[in-house]
Amino acid sequence: MPDLSFDASTFWITLFTFILIICCFYFTLTFFQHLRNGEEREIKQSKQAAVICFALMLLLPIFYTLIVSR
């Protein structure tokens, strides 16, 4: 039977993932605000930040699971 203990690294990965979800939501809303105002540079920056946060949010737990399962 696998050990289901909750260690500190799992807590920090989960916490960091939730922080990235919040950041992704914030940058997405900022993107729409800048899109409405027509600010091209801010549109590009907020879109890139939202995509980076979204990618990290999805990939961080996957990489952690792959590393721990070895």
ABEGO torsion letter per residue (X at the ends): XBBABBBAAAAAAAAAAAAAAAAAAAAAAAAAAAAAAGBAAAAAAAAAAAAAAAAAAAAAAAAAAAAAAX
